[in-house]
Amino acid sequence: MTGVASIGTERLRRRMARGAAFLGSEVAILGGAMSWVSERNLVAAISNAGGFGVIACWAMTTDLLDREIAATKALTARPFGVNLITMHPDLMALIAVCGRHGVGHVVLAGGLPPKGSLEAIKATGAKVICFAPALSLARKLIRSGVDALVVEGMEAGGHIGPVSTSVLAQEILPEVADQVPVFVAGGIGRGEAIAGYLDMGAAGVQLGTKFVCATESIAHPHFKKAFLRASARDAVASVQLDPRLPVIPVRALRNAGGELFTAKQREVAGHLDEGRVAMAEAQLQIEHYWAGALRRAVIDGDVEHGSVMAGQSVGMVTREEPAAAIVAELMAEAAAAFDRRAA
Ligand SMILES: Cc1cc2nc3c(=O)[nH]c(=O)nc-3n(C[C@H](O)[C@H](O)[C@H](O)COP(=O)(O)O)c2cc1C
């Protein structure tokens, strides 16, 4: 390594120090929780690679989460987190499972934390990480005691908000990054982008799409192949059909499954018209649709009719390789970016 290269590496380590200390990891790169994909193997591989893996609990029962955490612990001695969805009916029991296992970090996704949930997580000794989709909500979450934030833009795979990562980062980082560690997510495919967000005050980053084709990921070979073939423009956001059925947009690869989702919305809207379902139930049916559709693609390999959730960075996923190689390459690119600035 040349002297100049080590300057870049040193700067990168320094910029990541706060985020890495918060996570207890070597580098401040979170593997964003991905339902069906982020299970024991990928989570442990990311943590063993020096990053921070996060289990996706999604709709798991307490028993399943209990087993998944135990199995992940058997594969890594390093810290990892658990992502819980706020609308899970057993949220409090899932928090208790995390507490029994001594999970150090709980990520709450899917909306503002319900009453009592932050306190319950903190009582277990764990740190709480929440998604901040706007500056006002970032401030509110900090006031309510969250320990760190994820700022995720609409370039990301999975459920998304309406604003891009670059705009959210500019709005939120200068205002709150001195108060809590902020991790930037959405559309990150290379280390240069990581260096950029660190420069803006981020404590670290969160990537999902980039880790789907890790060798350790259990995603079906068809799912991985779809990622390797796709370019940014293939990762499109779902469209809402009926104003009464607010659909949180989902970014996924364009396929026949998108048509099925439109048909599902039409069907549920029809049931609403006929008074056969209440609004809450109708919205729940739409959410359940996604859980089933993602499983169909990730586990069964039906990438035509299932949901191939993917972010716009999918075009930068070009080969299957170990999680450690992905983390090492991102770090090398980020260090090189800091080198160029130093030159
Ligand atoms: C297949 C897939 C499934 C996902 N599932 C979840 C989830 O269950 N919970 C969650 O909070 N985020 C989920 N995400 C979002 C990721 O955790 C992460 O924030 C996002 O992928 C980052 O953006 P990127 O895809 O551009 O790297 C998912 C993303 C993908 C691609």
PDBQT file of the ligand as one rigid body, heavy atoms in Angstrom, charges set to zero:
ROOT
HETATM    1  C1  LIG A 401     -35.522  -7.929  -1.081  1.00  0.00    +0.000 C 
HETATM    2  C2  LIG A 401     -35.597  -6.819  -0.062  1.00  0.00    +0.000 A 
HETATM    3  C3  LIG A 401     -36.346  -6.991   1.106  1.00  0.00    +0.000 A 
HETATM    4  C4  LIG A 401     -36.391  -5.990   2.088  1.00  0.00    +0.000 A 
HETATM    5  N1  LIG A 401     -37.083  -6.215   3.248  1.00  0.00    +0.000 NA
HETATM    6  C5  LIG A 401     -37.048  -5.288   4.252  1.00  0.00    +0.000 A 
HETATM    7  C6  LIG A 401     -37.655  -5.540   5.521  1.00  0.00    +0.000 A 
HETATM    8  O1  LIG A 401     -38.227  -6.588   5.765  1.00  0.00    +0.000 OA
HETATM    9  N2  LIG A 401     -37.569  -4.574   6.487  1.00  0.00    +0.000 N 
HETATM   10  C7  LIG A 401     -36.913  -3.385   6.261  1.00  0.00    +0.000 A 
HETATM   11  O2  LIG A 401     -36.870  -2.541   7.172  1.00  0.00    +0.000 OA
HETATM   12  N3  LIG A 401     -36.319  -3.115   5.070  1.00  0.00    +0.000 NA
HETATM   13  C8  LIG A 401     -36.349  -4.039   4.079  1.00  0.00    +0.000 A 
HETATM   14  N4  LIG A 401     -35.680  -3.800   2.897  1.00  0.00    +0.000 N 
HETATM   15  C9  LIG A 401     -34.851  -2.567   2.788  1.00  0.00    +0.000 C 
HETATM   16  C10 LIG A 401     -33.389  -2.862   3.226  1.00  0.00    +0.000 C 
HETATM   17  O3  LIG A 401     -33.309  -3.151   4.591  1.00  0.00    +0.000 OA
HETATM   18  C11 LIG A 401     -32.448  -1.672   2.953  1.00  0.00    +0.000 C 
HETATM   19  O4  LIG A 401     -32.784  -0.574   3.773  1.00  0.00    +0.000 OA
HETATM   20  C12 LIG A 401     -32.471  -1.237   1.503  1.00  0.00    +0.000 C 
HETATM   21  O5  LIG A 401     -32.314  -2.366   0.694  1.00  0.00    +0.000 OA
HETATM   22  C13 LIG A 401     -31.337  -0.233   1.255  1.00  0.00    +0.000 C 
HETATM   23  O6  LIG A 401     -31.369   0.256  -0.042  1.00  0.00    +0.000 OA
HETATM   24  P1  LIG A 401     -30.641  -0.480  -1.295  1.00  0.00    +0.000 P 
HETATM   25  O7  LIG A 401     -31.513  -1.628  -1.648  1.00  0.00    +0.000 OA
HETATM   26  O8  LIG A 401     -30.619   0.578  -2.329  1.00  0.00    +0.000 OA
HETATM   27  O9  LIG A 401     -29.273  -0.909  -0.831  1.00  0.00    +0.000 OA
HETATM   28  C14 LIG A 401     -35.662  -4.773   1.886  1.00  0.00    +0.000 A 
HETATM   29  C15 LIG A 401     -34.932  -4.597   0.697  1.00  0.00    +0.000 A 
HETATM   30  C16 LIG A 401     -34.882  -5.588  -0.270  1.00  0.00    +0.000 A 
HETATM   31  C17 LIG A 401     -34.053  -5.375  -1.521  1.00  0.00    +0.000 C 
ENDROOT
TORSDOF 0
